[in-house]
Amino acid sequence: MRETISDIIHDLRPSILFPAISIGFILGLLLVILEISFAAMIFSGELSHLAARGVGLTLAGAFIACIVTSLFSPFKSCISLPQDAPVAIFSGVAALMAAGMSMTAEGMFITIVAALILTTLTTAVFLLLVAWFKLVHFFRYIPYPVIGGFLAGTGWILSHGSLEVMTGGRVNLFGPESLFSHSLLALWLPGAFLAFVLFFILRRFSHFLILPLALILGLVAFHLTLYLSDISLEEARKAGFLFEIFSTGRLWPIFSWSDFSEVNWNIVFTHIPILMTIPLITLIGLMLNMSGVELASKKEISMEDEITANGVSNALISFAGSPPAYSSLSLSMLGFKTGSYSRIVGLAAALVLLMTIIWGGVLISIFPKAVLGGFLLLLGLFFLWDWVIETWSKMTLADYLIVLTILGVIAWQGFFQGVVLGILLSVILFVVRFSHVPIMEKFNTGFDLQSPRIRPLPHKKILLRQGHRINIFELSGYLFFGSVNSLVSIILGKVEKIKLSDNVFVIIDMGKISGIDVSAVSAFVRMVNKLSAQGVTVIFTAAPTEFLIQLRHHLGQNEEEYFQYFSRVEMGHEWVEDRILNEQLRLFEKHDKHGQNRLFDEVADELLEKLEELEHLEVNLQSLKDYSTELHLNKNDTLLAPGQNIDGFFWMKQGKVMEVAGLDEREIFLAEYSPGDVINPTGVFDKKSSDTLFKAGTNCDILFFSLEKIREMEKQRPDLAARMYSLLLKRFIT
């Protein structure tokens, strides 16, 4: 509250105060007109004789809501009022209630009021709960083109509505001959001229006196024209230039709490299911409007604070018998667009509402429709220019077409239809675009990548020869039916290029995906079925449990032979290699002894090179021995435990060390280190903590080079240090 008072005091400067009061005055008159029409909508048909009393309900609600949001909304020029969407739903309920009641006029009126109080109070509780439990994010994100189309549609509705205000009736813009008749032209042309002049002036200049002077000059020019033309106010009113006087007395209070003894509660409770849809409609309308305000003003708004302010205002106006209220996009932006971004705007509008409640319609009866409609058209022009003209260069063609489509549907059918269609088009466009986002991060074959398991050299040779049979697809991101369909096409295309006389294995690694849509399962099912018919085995690794359940459910008998799954890609890769090795070794033994001999001949040379390399390494390690610590481990002894700090690196001399990770109380094999291999090579530079377990697979001899000894070697024997770094570098290049 202290911040609010500070804002108001700050805005008492003439450069802000005068424009804010003038815009607030205009908004107040607009609010009066809107709330009169809303009261007429609720109390129509059989209830039309109660409409005059209903005006007091809607005006009181607008007055309270306007004050509360002006003081507490994060957006300073925010204007809140009972709105058309809740009123439209309630008016249908009111008509049903009237048809089911055989009561006095007073009983009918107070029953409608009771239903309004119940509905608005429930709306207040709902909004406050959404803000309290921070559920806003469920409703927060609306596609940018939808908001753009909504804002452009708002500009159209404001422009169309301004003509209806000025002409006093329904206007068919698709039949312009009616607009250009002599009787109507005189009603709307002066206001349109005022709007266009102000539009071009405000796009070039932003002086705070422009709007107040335009308001005063418009009012003086109108009445001066009437005086010079010898036309009375009553004659001007009959001709449609002024608003009708709807009341000359006090409009509040219009009921007392003792009147509630006549409420027909059975009728009210019968229609509770329909009435309870209004809180949700109010929240969606509020979120849509404030998202539009946020985008149009380029100001970030705290939606929790905005919903809280509207929740409090609805709690207060419920006791006035008002329909639910929420912040308006178009009216809130009028102050901002015209340079009057101040809380004084809403307070001035509330003052006009209060004067109308106390003195009736005297104030609005002397104000020309052309000036009021002209200011409304001015705001419509701002919206249309920003979101139809300037947006052209800020959006892709597809997004811009969505904006134009929403605008067209809003103009043709209405807001709801336009926004719903826009959301559907945005979803379709999103699916199309997202389906082209690559979800395959890497693709490797057995030629490029081997499992971390250390194998004998002959086995390595076999796996390299058979590398074309192993295809590893590493996925990332979110998987849904569009992107998965593209992935399936890629996988099937790659498999088709492989010689299918051999058994082929496809490994799909899901370790990096962020989520998977259930609809994507069907695409994988079709893929597995198609590949299994060709003898291809599919292995899923690190897949979500729910995905595997769905996959097993759909695949049935195919699961056993052509579908496998593992918790880690290394395990799946190792399983495939074992299958290929067993198959090839059996083939050598039974049918291809000559091929087996040829394989070992090829390997012999490489084995000799390996032995020579290890011999050379052993000589060099011997020269470095003085700066290392020699460790001896028996089989299954622990070299490094998870979380253990390492301040150096280990160089294998003899034996094997296994690196394993614990997963679901099982040890998962990660890598194997043999003579000549280095464990933790980055320990040359800095300390680190081990993430996994290193344990001896056999009896081992290992040299440990600590950081302290490495630094000592660099100082005392730089030649040895250079040799050590050379050996390390050679190990990782080869």
PyMOL commands that set and color helices and strands:
alter all, ss='L'
color gray80, all
select helices_A, chain A and resi 2-10+14-42+45-72+84-99+105-132+137-140+144-167+182-204+210-228+233-239+257-262+265-270+272-275+278-297+303-318+329-337+343-359+362-365+369-393+397-412+415-435+457-465+467-469+481-496+518-532+545-555+558-562+569-591+593-623+625-627+681-684+707-716+718-733
alter helices_A, ss='H'
color red, helices_A
select strands_A, chain A and resi 80-82+325-327+440-445+470-479+504-516+536-541+563-566+629-633+638-640+645-646+648-654+657-663+666-673+678-679+688-689+693-696+700-706
alter strands_A, ss='S'
color yellow, strands_A
deselect
rebuild
show_as cartoon
